[in-house]
Amino acid sequence: MPQLNPNPWFSIMIMSWLTFSLIFQPKTLSFISTNPPAHKTPTTTKNHPWTWPWS
């Protein structure tokens, strides 16, 4: 069964992950986000009890 022979495919997988990790990932992470998250203060909601008409 040639599918179970990891000889050619393992080296291809390692080379592709090294290429991705060393070349493409730093280039992708260096981009500046066009919409950075804003620091907002959390707002507290006021809970009002519901008045049921039958009680």
Buried (B, 14 or more C-beta within 10 A) or exposed (E): EEEEEEEEEEEEEEEEEEEEEEEEEEEEEEEEEEEEEEEEEEEEEEEEEEEEEEE
